[in-house]
């Protein structure tokens, strides 16, 4: 006996959402891998870490010094915004990310100048900590 097809209900198509086995239209189980984290804070941390490792390999006085990253320094009475803070008693240097990155001269706010400002702050803070000039912190001295 031949089957009679029933007329579809108006406006609803059967099978549009699901395939033969009910799997059509489902999302993939495994998504593509996420892009690596590469934000401003990540780049700051990486740049500081690279400069610190270079300095520790050059100057034994910095081997036991902790380099920390802070967002903003406490308010200063003279109007200057410090880029770092030294604590010789606790053997640590705190670098302040926001002033280092944001207080660049006009026209120098790009990735290269930002990286140079970060490296410069690390070198100058380390030089001040050990009582030398920043340009003395190379392998030749």
Wavefront OBJ file of the C-alpha trace (Angstrom):
o trace
v 0.000 0.000 0.000
v 1.496 3.341 -0.975
v 2.256 5.809 1.791
v 0.644 9.126 1.753
v 2.769 12.089 2.625
v 1.225 14.476 5.005
v 1.390 18.132 4.155
v 3.979 20.031 6.189
v 2.699 22.269 8.919
v 2.682 25.788 7.610
v 6.007 27.608 8.157
v 7.830 24.664 9.783
v 10.262 22.532 7.805
v 11.062 19.192 9.310
v 14.681 18.173 9.224
v 16.040 21.664 8.790
v 17.737 21.627 12.178
v 18.744 17.990 12.399
v 20.156 15.619 9.843
v 19.308 11.982 9.462
v 20.969 11.134 12.795
v 20.087 14.355 14.571
v 23.591 15.826 14.249
v 23.265 18.414 11.534
v 23.732 21.970 12.742
v 25.643 21.135 15.915
v 28.854 22.959 16.663
v 32.232 21.254 16.563
v 33.358 19.474 19.705
v 36.885 20.841 19.421
v 37.204 24.530 18.693
v 40.242 25.996 16.954
v 43.046 26.940 19.374
v 42.878 30.372 20.941
v 45.357 32.989 19.879
v 48.218 33.441 22.361
v 47.800 36.180 24.894
v 49.561 39.202 23.512
v 48.213 42.224 25.285
v 50.011 45.286 26.515
v 50.536 43.817 29.994
v 51.929 40.571 28.560
v 54.390 42.487 26.371
v 55.408 44.640 29.358
v 56.081 41.551 31.497
v 58.068 39.886 28.730
v 60.182 42.993 28.066
v 60.936 43.470 31.765
v 61.789 39.791 32.184
v 64.173 39.793 29.229
v 65.978 42.925 30.439
v 66.208 41.597 34.000
v 67.701 38.287 32.851
v 70.329 40.172 30.845
v 71.186 42.354 33.853
v 71.359 39.425 36.268
v 73.768 37.681 33.929
v 75.913 40.821 33.824
v 75.855 42.049 37.414
v 76.054 39.566 40.305
v 74.722 42.287 42.664
v 71.311 41.853 41.053
v 71.057 38.074 41.457
v 69.021 38.226 44.666
v 67.068 41.384 43.833
v 63.352 40.918 43.142
v 61.964 42.908 40.244
v 58.254 43.528 40.705
v 55.686 45.242 38.543
v 53.181 47.652 40.005
v 50.470 49.592 38.221
v 50.781 53.060 39.751
v 52.993 54.619 42.423
v 51.599 56.392 45.455
v 51.048 60.122 44.977
v 54.238 62.166 45.250
v 54.319 65.650 46.784
v 56.668 67.233 44.219
v 54.457 66.467 41.211
v 56.862 63.971 39.620
v 55.513 60.566 38.718
v 58.155 57.953 39.556
v 58.736 55.144 37.068
v 60.219 52.821 39.709
v 60.816 52.494 43.427
v 63.867 50.994 45.122
v 63.759 49.106 48.401
v 67.339 48.120 49.254
v 66.339 46.813 52.677
v 64.020 44.217 51.112
v 66.233 43.843 48.019
v 63.556 44.733 45.493
v 62.848 47.090 42.622
v 59.248 47.926 41.734
v 58.622 49.125 38.171
v 55.395 51.052 37.605
v 53.828 49.955 34.315
v 51.372 52.758 33.658
v 53.789 55.718 34.027
v 56.474 53.915 32.002
v 54.098 53.148 29.138
v 51.786 56.152 29.191
v 54.077 59.093 29.877
v 55.988 58.909 26.604
v 56.714 62.069 24.614
v 54.076 62.950 22.011
v 54.560 61.028 18.776
v 56.468 58.218 20.484
v 53.523 56.088 21.557
v 54.119 53.022 19.414
v 55.287 49.484 20.166
v 58.980 50.191 19.528
v 59.147 53.319 21.684
v 57.133 51.605 24.398
v 59.601 48.690 24.456
v 62.557 51.088 24.577
v 60.952 53.007 27.452
v 60.420 49.768 29.399
v 63.987 48.560 28.853
v 65.346 51.992 29.709
v 63.396 52.073 32.974
v 64.668 48.606 33.937
v 68.279 49.581 33.189
v 68.045 52.938 34.960
v 66.355 51.439 38.041
v 68.950 48.653 38.235
v 71.793 51.159 37.780
v 70.436 53.342 40.552
v 70.069 50.276 42.787
v 73.734 49.240 42.361
v 75.002 52.841 42.372
v 76.245 53.027 38.787
v 75.346 54.766 35.566
v 72.902 52.941 33.232
v 75.441 52.712 30.397
v 77.826 50.867 32.756
v 75.471 47.878 32.907
v 76.801 46.151 29.787
v 78.997 43.076 29.478
v 82.113 45.228 28.935
v 82.080 46.869 32.395
l 1 2 3 4 5 6 7 8 9 10 11 12 13 14 15 16 17 18 19 20 21 22 23 24 25 26 27 28 29 30 31 32 33 34 35 36 37 38 39 40 41 42 43 44 45 46 47 48 49 50 51 52 53 54 55 56 57 58 59 60 61 62 63 64 65 66 67 68 69 70 71 72 73 74 75 76 77 78 79 80 81 82 83 84 85 86 87 88 89 90 91 92 93 94 95 96 97 98 99 100 101 102 103 104 105 106 107 108 109 110 111 112 113 114 115 116 117 118 119 120 121 122 123 124 125 126 127 128 129 130 131 132 133 134 135 136 137 138 139 140 141
